[in-house]
Amino acid sequence: MEPALVNDPGISSILEELVRLEFDFHQPKSGTPLASLERISASDFWEVGASGRRYSRDFALEEPDNRRQHRALKHEV
């Protein structure tokens, strides 16, 4: 039997904020300063990607900018 996956209604605003921050972290608006992303992530932050691979904070902070640069280069071709 599957467990009931119900969130405590008392923390719904916290969950909404975390969802927003995760989106901002992974898809920051153009021009978002790196310092902003550093402020919302702990120094020992890490995450697990869909592949199961573990990513460091440094990688996660640099990756959105790398993706933006890659997209810009594709459009120049």
Legacy VTK file of the C-alpha trace (Angstrom):
# vtk DataFile Version 3.0
C-alpha trace
ASCII
DATASET POLYDATA
POINTS 77 float
0.000 0.000 0.000
1.321 3.443 -0.963
1.768 5.988 1.826
-0.513 9.002 1.880
1.597 11.803 0.420
-0.184 14.737 1.975
1.608 17.905 3.016
0.795 19.645 6.256
-1.342 22.654 5.265
0.553 24.705 7.845
3.673 24.624 5.686
2.079 25.310 2.301
3.592 28.810 2.100
7.048 27.349 2.811
6.596 24.739 0.093
5.461 27.400 -2.393
8.562 29.481 -1.599
10.847 26.462 -2.041
9.291 25.679 -5.427
9.814 29.298 -6.527
13.400 29.329 -5.275
14.174 26.045 -7.026
12.859 27.454 -10.310
14.865 30.664 -9.808
17.958 28.625 -9.003
17.755 26.386 -12.067
16.422 28.930 -14.539
17.513 32.339 -13.306
16.369 35.368 -15.239
18.991 36.845 -17.488
21.191 39.148 -15.472
20.548 37.460 -12.121
23.722 38.070 -10.117
25.587 34.968 -8.997
25.585 36.433 -5.477
21.779 36.099 -5.444
21.991 32.403 -6.149
24.791 31.993 -3.619
22.583 33.598 -0.939
19.787 31.070 -1.448
22.059 28.022 -1.269
23.985 26.721 1.728
27.750 26.364 1.393
27.384 22.571 1.633
24.481 22.454 -0.864
24.338 19.574 -3.322
21.583 18.060 -5.381
20.749 14.866 -7.204
19.861 15.209 -10.872
17.319 13.149 -12.768
20.149 10.824 -13.805
20.942 10.092 -10.160
24.246 11.952 -10.414
25.192 14.168 -7.462
26.030 17.794 -8.299
28.054 20.174 -6.150
26.983 23.702 -5.264
29.691 25.166 -7.520
28.468 23.130 -10.477
24.842 24.050 -9.801
25.729 27.754 -9.551
27.743 27.762 -12.778
25.452 25.606 -14.904
22.658 28.125 -15.661
25.221 30.598 -17.030
26.891 27.834 -19.068
23.507 26.935 -20.575
22.763 30.573 -21.437
26.140 30.916 -23.161
25.593 27.659 -25.069
22.159 28.831 -26.270
23.628 32.187 -27.332
26.339 30.444 -29.348
23.757 28.196 -31.054
21.800 31.277 -32.156
24.930 32.896 -33.623
25.506 29.993 -35.996
LINES 1 78
77 0 1 2 3 4 5 6 7 8 9 10 11 12 13 14 15 16 17 18 19 20 21 22 23 24 25 26 27 28 29 30 31 32 33 34 35 36 37 38 39 40 41 42 43 44 45 46 47 48 49 50 51 52 53 54 55 56 57 58 59 60 61 62 63 64 65 66 67 68 69 70 71 72 73 74 75 76
